[in-house]
Amino acid sequence: MSAEYQAVLWNRNKKLYDLTIAAGVVLFLGLFVGIGVATRPQATIETLLIRGFGASGLLLLHVVLAIGPLCRLEPRFLPLLYNRRHLGVCTFLLALAHGGFSIAQFHGLGVLNPLVSVLASNGNYDSLSQFPFQALGLLALVILFLLAATSHDFWLANLTAPVWKALHMLVYVAYGLILVHVALGSLQAPERPSALAVLLGLGFAGIASLHLVAGRRERVPAPTAEAEGSAVDVCAASDIPLDRARIFLLSGERVAVFRYRSEDGGERIAAVSNVCQHQNGPLGEGRVVDGCITCPWHGYQYRPEDGCSPAPFTETIPTFNVRVERDRVLVDPQPNPPGTHAEPARLGTEAGTGEPS
């Protein structure tokens, strides 16, 4: 977290992250061009670079889209998530290089403005075999630019998290446009490489499968209330790992119920909204660190008793009233306003032995 907006601080982790990205891109381009020269000596270096930039950008976009579900399935992938926006910006730069070289080579010498030429030179929108696939690529490039330009937390704070998140969900629109762009382009290529179609299909199937599996795992069954209008019996206190949470669906909202050790050494139960105010991250998949609920995505923190971020930060999340009776955790399904103090329930001295509170 940061108390103010400032230039990117290139700490050791960020440097290693970005150096790894740069090295991977250079290695991929080198191999792509080298293999292309050896297997297709008739291809020009410009053509190989255009295809290399496009292939590396598409591969990196698959990596970007896979990180989210991978982190939900296996926490060891979380380090990839912390600076995922760097990957997104790099994907845009590769797409920009691909598009720039393509426009310069195929539209740069005509009488029309190159961008106008991309949109107007082919009007066969009713023909699959002659469809102007370049216009789809240009639209995808515009979306990627929009996402890269708004990747800083300044835009996240000023657009608000829901709007920012909705905006960045356009990455899936860009992904679809790129897949169609590449597929139609391969249909119109003289050699029509069938291997490319197979790779596109495998890539799409892999991304779709990861999202489906992660979404299935995320589904949370709704607990049954003891009686209408009463608190909901969600689980036994001993079912919640220490300094971790379990997530439940109450009144249509995901609630993270944490068990943690307080400053006096006793154990407490607290319930808060599962949605982080930074990027809607899943708080219930995080931990209690130094007395604060810590989001697993980017480390934003909230006090479990009132849902407030520690000073000087001002983010707040809704809290829920909770009590423990005979080791059973009961949560009021109606949320308190964000930042409202809700006294955590006390547990006995032994884990799993709850006393009424």
N, C-alpha and C positions, 0 to 999 in steps of 0.2 A: 504494500500500500504506500501511497505517497500523499503528503499533506498539501502539495501544490504541483502544478504541471511544470515540467522542466524537460530539458533535452534528455534523450536516452542516455542512461548511465551504462557505459560499456563495462560491466563487471565481468569477472572471469567466466561465469556460466554463459552469459550472452555472447562473449567473444568465441568461446568454444562452439556454441550452437551455430553461430553464423559462419565461423570458419569451416565447420563440418558441412554446412549447406553449400558454401562456395566451392569447397574441394569436391564435393559430390557432383555438382553441376559441371565443373571443369572436366572431371574425369569422364562423366557421361558424354559430354560433347566431344571430347577427344576420341573416345572409343567409337562414337556414332560416326564421326567424320572419317576416322581411320578405316573402319570397316566398310563405309560407303565408298571410299576411294578404291579399296581393294576389290570389292565385289561389283561396283558399277563405275568403271573408269570413264564412261561417257558422261556421267553426271558432273555438273560444274560445282565449284566450291560454294557458290552462292546458294544453289539448290540444296546442297547438303547442310549448310548452316541453317537455312530456313526450316528444313525438316528436323534438324537437331534441336533447334530452339523450341519448336512446337512439341516435339516428343518429350523433351525434358520438362517443359511446362505442364504438359498433360500428366506425366508421371508424378510430378510434385503435387499437382492438384489432387490426385488419388491419395497421396500420403496425407495431405491436409484433411481430406474428408474421412480418412480412416482413423485419425488420431482420437477423435471424440469417442466413438464406440469402443475403440481399443482400451481407452482409459477407464471406461465403465466396466469392461470385462476383466481388466487386469491393471491394478494400481501401479505396477512397475512402469507403465507407459506414461505416467503423469509428467515426468520431466520433459517429454516432448510437447506437452500441452502448454507449459508455462510461457513459452515464446512462440506459440504457433502462428501468431500474427506475422512474425518474421518470415515464416514459410509462405504465408499468403502474399506478402509484398514481393518476395522473390518470384513466386508464381506469376504475378502480374508483370514483373520486369521481363521474364522469359517470354511471356505471351506478347508483350510490347515489342521485343526484339523480333519475334517471329512475324508479327503483323507488319512491323515497320519495313523489314526486309522484303516481305511479300508485296506490299503496296509499292515500294520503290521499284521492284523488279518488273511487276506486271502492270502497274498503272502509272508509273512515274514519268513516262515519256509521251503521254497523249496530250491532246489539247484541253481535256477537262482537268479540273482539280482532282488529284488522286483519290481523295475521299469520295467525291461525287462520282468518280469513275467506278469505284467499288460498288456503289449503290445503284448506278444507272446503266452500267455497261451490259448487264445481263438481266433481262426482264422475264425470263422463262420460269416464273413462279408456279406455273401449272404443269411443269414437266419434272419428274423425279430424276431422270438421267441428266437433265441440263439445269437443275435448280441452282440459283446463285448462292452457293454455299459460303462464299466469302462474306456476304452480308451478315450471316449468322455469326461468323467468327468476329466480325467487327462489333456486333452487339454484345457478344460475350466479353470482348476486351473492354468495352465501356463499363460493364458491370464490375469486372475485376478492378478497373481503375477506381471506381466509386468505393469499393470495399477497401482497397489499399489506402486511399486518401482519407478515409474515416477510421482507420485502425487505431489511432491514438486515443487514450482515455479522455482527452479533451472532448472529443465528439461523443463518447459514451456518456459522459456526465451531462452534456448540454442537450443531447437528443433524448435522454433518459434511457434506461436499460431496455425496456420493452421495445421502444422504437428502434434502438440500435440493433437489438437482436433480430427484429423483423427485417431490418435492412440487410443484415449480413446473412440472413437465410437465402438471399438472392444468389448465394454461391451455388446453390443447387440448380437454379435456373441457368446460370453460366455453364455449369457442368453439362447439363442437358444440351444446351446450344453447341458446346464444343464437341460433344459426341456426335451430334447430327452433322456438324460442320466437317469433322474428319471423315465420317462415314460417306457423306455425299462426295467429298473431295476425292476419296479413294475410288468411288464408282466412276468418276470422270477422268481418273488418271489413266494414261495409256497402258501401264502395266497391270493396273487393278490388283494390287497385292492382297491376296486372300488372307495372309498371315495377320495383316493389320486388323481385319474384321474380327478374327478370332481373339486377338489381344484386347480389342475394344469390348467385346462381349465378356471376356474373363474379368476385365477391370470393373465393368458395371456390375457383374454378378457378385464380385468380391465386396464392393462397397455396399450394395443392397443387402447382402447377407449379414455383414457386420452390423448394419443399422437394425435389421430385423431381430437379430439375436440379442443385441444390447437393449432394444426396446422391450423385448419379451422379458428379459431379466429385470428391467426396471418396473414392470407392472407390479403394483402393490395392491393386495386384496384389502377391501374395506372391512374393518372390524365391525362387529355387531354391538350396538349399545345395549346396556342392561335393560333400559326402559326408555320410551320416547321422551326426549327432552333431558335425559340424564347424561352424565359423563360417559365416555366410551372406554370400556375395558380393552386396552390394546394388547397387553402382553404381561408376562411376569417381569418384575424388576431384574431378576437374575438372567433374563433372556437378552438384556442389553449389555454389550461388552463395555468394560470400564473405559471411560474417556472416548467412547464412540456412541453411535446412535442407531436406532432402527427407524425406518420411515413407514408412515401409515397414511392412508387416505381418509380424511375426516371432512365431511361436508363439501366434498369436491376439491379440497386443498391438501397438498402433501405436507405432512407435519413430521419434523425430525424430533424424536424423543431421545434425549441424551442422558446417560448416567456418567457422572464425573466425581472426582474427589475435590472437595472444597478446601479453602485455606486452613480450616481447623482440623483437617484430616478426615472428616466425615464424608459420606457419599450423598449425592444429591441427584434428583431427577428433574429435568427441565425440558419443556417442549417449545419449539420455535418453528416458524415457517421454514420449509426446506429450500427456499429460493434466496440465493445471495443477491444483494442489490448491485453487485458489480456487473456480472454478465449472466445472471440467472443460474449460477452454478449450484450444484446439489450439496447443500450444507450437511445433509445427513450422511454423506459419504466422506466427510472430513473427520477431524479429531478435535478434542479439547486440548489446546496447547496454552500453557501459562494462564490457565483459568478462562480462556476465550475459545469459543467455537471458531475453528479455522477452516475456511473454504478450501477444498482440495484443488481447486482450479488455479487460483492466483493468490491465495493466502489472506484474503480479506477476513477480518475477525469481528466477532460479536460476543458480548457478555451473555451468558445463558439466562441470567435472571431478568434482564430487561430488553434484550435484543439490540442493544446499542453498541456501536463500535467504540473502542477506547479512544479518549482524547489524543490528538486533536481532530480525529476523524468524526464524521457526522452521520454516517449511514445507520439506518435503523430497520429492523424487521419485526413483523408481528410476533407476539408471544401467545402462549396458551396456558390457561390455568390447569394445574396438574396436582394429583394427590396419589398416595400409595396406601392401599388397604390390603392387609394380609398378603403382601408381596405382589399384589396386582396393581398395575399402573393404570390410573383412570385419568383421561384427558377430556377437558371440556372442548367440544368440537367448534365452538365459536371463538374466532381469534380476537385477541385484544388489539387495539390500535398499535402501529409500529412504535417501538420504544417504550411500551408500557411495562412497568415492573410486575412480574408474576412470581410470587414466592416459590422457589424450588421445593419439591417434596424431599423430606429427609428420610434416609434409610438407616437401618440398624448398623451396628459396628461390623457385623459379618456380612459379606457379599451375599445378596439374595434373601436376607431376612428383613423384610420391610416392616416398619411400624406405622400405625395409622398417623396421618398428618393432615 
